[in-house]
Structures are given as structure tokens and as C-alpha cells.
């Protein structure tokens, strides 16, 4: 959640205790999870070294949430694929792709909540409720497909191979053009990523 307010500073001490400098009190990971849910921004520093350890603390919160019964949010297939991206040539693109996807999901979530509120208002089960759910599902699927297409630099290569197999383009031409298509797709993707980062 964007805010002009400076993020709250949390200090982590050697005994693993977390100190909230805004309230001058010790807090738990569960308290920090509550701050995230309420939209309060914070950063966590190691009290001794001054190192920013916000990422590892947030990761620990996610780990704790995933360990709770019925709280599983991250599919196993997703976690495995995420691990595969570490050290991969695509690693640099993954953070922006995930941010882009989550921002769009958040926007769609707000629309979905609004549609559900309208659909269920006035009666226990509004007549348009099912239509609203189906429409939102279709919109979400389109959004994810477009995001994947936008960030997938190999789309052009796959299309070139399909065209060559269908006879719409000579095989030799398709083979020689694959590298150029891939470079062009990567350049377009970089431009789009730059535009996305500038609009934040």
C-alpha cells in the first residue's frame, strides 16, 4: 500500500526479540503480520549491525503462516518452480513479474469484493452472484495469461516454429529468425518493464 508516511522501524536484537520503535514495545512476528494486513509499512534492522533484514523477517512470517493448518496459500508446484528460478538466467525477471502479477491481483480483488457486495446486497443470495463470480474468474484468467505472455521471451520463438511447421514460413527462414525474434521480444519486455516501474 503506497503511503507518504515513513515506514516504522523495527529492531531485531540478538535474543531474537523485535522492538517496535514507534510504540516503544516488543512485538512478535504475529504482530508484524497484523501490521502488514492493516497496510502499515515497516522496515526491520538488525540492532547490532544495522543491516536491513526486512526480507528475511517477511519470509519468516510467510513460513509461519504456511505452517498453520488450513493456511496454505502457496501451491507446492509454485514453490518448486520458484526454487528452480534461483540461479537461472530468468531470475532477474521473476521479482518484477511477481510484483506485476500481485498488483493486478490486488486490483482485481477490490473489484471482486465490490461485485460480490452488490450481488449479495438485498437478499441472502443475489440473482447476479454467480454471474459476478464467473465474470471475475474469466477476468483473472485473462490477466494472468496476458502477464505471462508479456514476460515470456520465448513466445516469439514458439510462434515461429509453429508457422514453419504449418508451412506459412520457410523452415530455414524460421530457424534463422528465431534469435532475432527472441532479441526483439526481450527488448520489448525491457521497455514494458521500464514503463511499469516508471508508473509506480
Order of alpha helices (4+ residues) and beta strands (2+ residues): beta-beta-beta-alpha-beta-alpha-alpha-alpha-alpha-alpha-alpha
